[in-house]
Amino acid sequence: MEFTSVPGVGEKTADALADLDGAETALRRGDVATLARASGLTEGRAAAIARGAIRERHDDPGGWLATDRAREVYENALGLLQERAVTDYAEKRLRTIYPSPTESRIEEVREWAAGAVECEPSDDVLDALSGVEQPSEPRGLRVRERALATADAERYAAVKDAFPELSVEVVEDARDLSELARSYATVVALDETFAGVDVEGDVRVITDPKNNPEEVVPERLLAFFAENRAELLAALEVHEAAGIEPAVDPAALRDALSRLDDDGTVRGDEELTRLANAVDDLDAAVSTAESVANDHLRDAIREQDVTIEGTDFLSLVEQGARVDSLLSRELADEYDAAIRKAREHLADALRLNESEAEFTGRIFAGDPTFPTEHNEEPLNRLRTELKTARDRRAVALKSELATDLAALRDPSADLVADALELDVELAVARFARDFDCVVPDIDDEGAGFDIEGGRSPLLDVPFAEAEPVDYAVSGVTLLSGVNSGGKTSTLDLVALIVTLAHMGLPVPAESARVGRVSELHYYAKSQGTLDAGAFESTLRDFGDLVSGAAGRLVLVDELESITEPGASAKIIAGILEALDEQGATGVFVSHLARQIREAAAVEVAVDGIEAVGLEDGELVVNRSPRKDHLARSTPELIVEKLAREAREDADGERGEPGSATTGSDATDATDTDAGGPAFYEGLLKKF
Ligand SMILES: Nc1ncnc2c1ncn2[C@@H]1O[C@H](COP(=O)(O)OP(=O)(O)OP(=O)(O)O)[C@@H](O)[C@H]1O
């Protein structure tokens, strides 16, 4: 596959992907976790690349979210999903779910989501997920006791890159190799020519090191498992808690991990422990062995009656002869016993095997002396012997465990990937449950929508207090209504539901039908009148918007605030006409619905969010817009209220409740009162 054909992938990233096992499948599956393993790719970049690959695969032109506000609604929806993800990975992976106009892409996610919403987000699973992370590759690992050797300069360069953990040395011949073997516990020769060469030391020939990394540097694999132990075990727990079959045999993984120490060494091998302890305790054990011998000799001397013949005494006194000569003659047996005790102590304390124990005979040997001392040279030989045995044992064990772990490496990566993927599914499942979602119907009947019982989780009130909204639109419509009636919130709800539907996800409604939309253009309310330049550029935007608008959904909130009301009404009317001609669908929230309708050359539908009463001084609103209904605005409602009150007052003064204009006196009385019913009635007529 040509990775550079993926939108957003340059040469460097393409190279990194080419080096990554399974990159193609990962791109196909939107598997951000695997992509993020490519060198130099962050999870964020990996998600962007995964999105690019999805777009390419589905022939998706991109740009569905056509305005800032549309993008904001998507980000908010994504935020709600991401809040329900436990892992960092799932947060990133959710970004690969984006609104698309392409049927095949929407269908793909819908199928996946149908399975996802069935997942049970139990506390146990969520708890276990909190411990799961993308496995990290061990970094900065150095193995000092092993070297690679080659006579080939090209091979030298290649393995130096492939095995940064080891020293790589150039050797000319067997002599060089044998010299190297003296400096390292193990030397791995990489050239065929060294096969069968007899060299002292631990020298192996591995001609294809890249295919045998666990043999060449088992530490790499061990470090991977040691460093990711907690994440792997957590991923196993996730599977167990969720009742899902894991990609790896749990018993084999647990067993292998139990044999591995946190520092990547093999744990629990008695022989290795014995050898390691022997090396560590060697000096202390020798000094104790000396004490044992000397204590024995001291006691023996103390209890011995020594008869010194005159000649001996003379030679001691005159010739400076040493008392040792006496010792050897008088206490030969005791000395032998003391030396034996020292040797035995050393062998026992260090748990030396037979061949190692032979060294003790040379460590404690020689002419009798008191106090007796060990011999340094054989002691050092024993030390070297023990160290070499320890290192060889360690490497052998590492290789053995690494061979077991090699078989578990890929399944373990899958195990974690599956757990992380489950987190993505659970985030969708929790979203769908928390917001009482339903799978929307999507059709190709134009960009209209029909929502029943839609409740927006983006409202500034708790979701439980969100009142359900029914709203259906096809074609171009004005949405009128009282202040704070919920017009903006209705646009938000429509934008959210249409966006989620095009992401392939369930939507927060009792039922929803959504026409396939090519682009969502949602314009938020402008913050006040624009200056000439900004106004011009906004008009240009709308000029672009209305050309080629078929299939677009256009949501616009109070566009009138960009300039003075008279001009605004005419401009909005013009935009509506153009959109209508294009066959686009649009909802324009406006307080100027009447004026716009009058200014428009085509029939413009007007819906309204109306007040149904007053409760404790607050308007009670029916949140579902009434179709083909110009709702009274708040000023109109207030004038109406004042007119009614003035009428009632006037009636009260005349003692004729319920009758506003009975008799000429009453009419005269109100007409002379500037704030009386006639004034308000007059105002009301102007609406
Ligand atoms: N469906 C709903 N359920 C519960 N509360 C709602 C709903 N819709 C709106 N609200 C509440 O009403 C408030 C005002 O809503 P919104 O801003 O959408 O009204 P508006 O008609 O656009 O107001 P304005 O005309 O002032 O722009 C919201 O902040 C929210 O608290």
The ligand as an SDF file (V2000), in Angstrom:
LIG
                    3D

 31 33  0  0  0  0  0  0  0  0999 V2000
  -35.5630   21.6230   25.9600 N   0  0  0  0  0  0  0  0  0  0  0  0
  -35.2100   22.3060   27.0560 C   0  0  0  0  0  0  0  0  0  0  0  0
  -35.3210   21.7380   28.2750 N   0  0  0  0  0  0  0  0  0  0  0  0
  -34.9810   22.3930   29.3790 C   0  0  0  0  0  0  0  0  0  0  0  0
  -34.4890   23.6330   29.3680 N   0  0  0  0  0  0  0  0  0  0  0  0
  -34.3640   24.2640   28.1900 C   0  0  0  0  0  0  0  0  0  0  0  0
  -34.7130   23.6380   26.9770 C   0  0  0  0  0  0  0  0  0  0  0  0
  -34.4660   24.4880   25.9690 N   0  0  0  0  0  0  0  0  0  0  0  0
  -33.9970   25.6150   26.5420 C   0  0  0  0  0  0  0  0  0  0  0  0
  -33.9290   25.4750   27.8740 N   0  0  0  0  0  0  0  0  0  0  0  0
  -33.4950   26.4900   28.8380 C   0  0  0  0  0  0  0  0  0  0  0  0
  -33.8150   27.7670   28.3480 O   0  0  0  0  0  0  0  0  0  0  0  0
  -32.6590   28.5560   28.2820 C   0  0  0  0  0  0  0  0  0  0  0  0
  -32.7440   29.4930   27.1040 C   0  0  0  0  0  0  0  0  0  0  0  0
  -32.7080   28.7370   25.9340 O   0  0  0  0  0  0  0  0  0  0  0  0
  -32.1900   29.3350   24.5650 P   0  0  0  0  0  0  0  0  0  0  0  0
  -31.0050   30.1770   24.7780 O   0  0  0  0  0  0  0  0  0  0  0  0
  -32.1190   28.1920   23.6350 O   0  0  0  0  0  0  0  0  0  0  0  0
  -33.3970   30.2570   24.1900 O   0  0  0  0  0  0  0  0  0  0  0  0
  -33.5620   31.2400   22.9290 P   0  0  0  0  0  0  0  0  0  0  0  0
  -34.9670   31.1120   22.5140 O   0  0  0  0  0  0  0  0  0  0  0  0
  -32.5380   30.9720   21.9290 O   0  0  0  0  0  0  0  0  0  0  0  0
  -33.3100   32.6150   23.6360 O   0  0  0  0  0  0  0  0  0  0  0  0
  -33.0040   34.0570   22.9500 P   0  0  0  0  0  0  0  0  0  0  0  0
  -34.1940   34.4270   22.1700 O   0  0  0  0  0  0  0  0  0  0  0  0
  -32.7990   34.9140   24.1540 O   0  0  0  0  0  0  0  0  0  0  0  0
  -31.7910   33.8630   22.1370 O   0  0  0  0  0  0  0  0  0  0  0  0
  -31.5350   27.6000   28.1880 C   0  0  0  0  0  0  0  0  0  0  0  0
  -30.3690   28.1960   28.6920 O   0  0  0  0  0  0  0  0  0  0  0  0
  -32.0030   26.4260   29.0090 C   0  0  0  0  0  0  0  0  0  0  0  0
  -31.6800   26.6320   30.3630 O   0  0  0  0  0  0  0  0  0  0  0  0
  1  2  1  0
  2  3  1  0
  2  7  2  0
  3  4  2  0
  4  5  1  0
  5  6  2  0
  6  7  1  0
  6 10  1  0
  7  8  1  0
  8  9  2  0
  9 10  1  0
 10 11  1  0
 11 12  1  0
 11 30  1  0
 12 13  1  0
 13 14  1  0
 13 28  1  0
 14 15  1  0
 15 16  1  0
 16 17  2  0
 16 18  1  0
 16 19  1  0
 19 20  1  0
 20 21  2  0
 20 22  1  0
 20 23  1  0
 23 24  1  0
 24 25  2  0
 24 26  1  0
 24 27  1  0
 28 29  1  0
 28 30  1  0
 30 31  1  0
M  END
$$$$
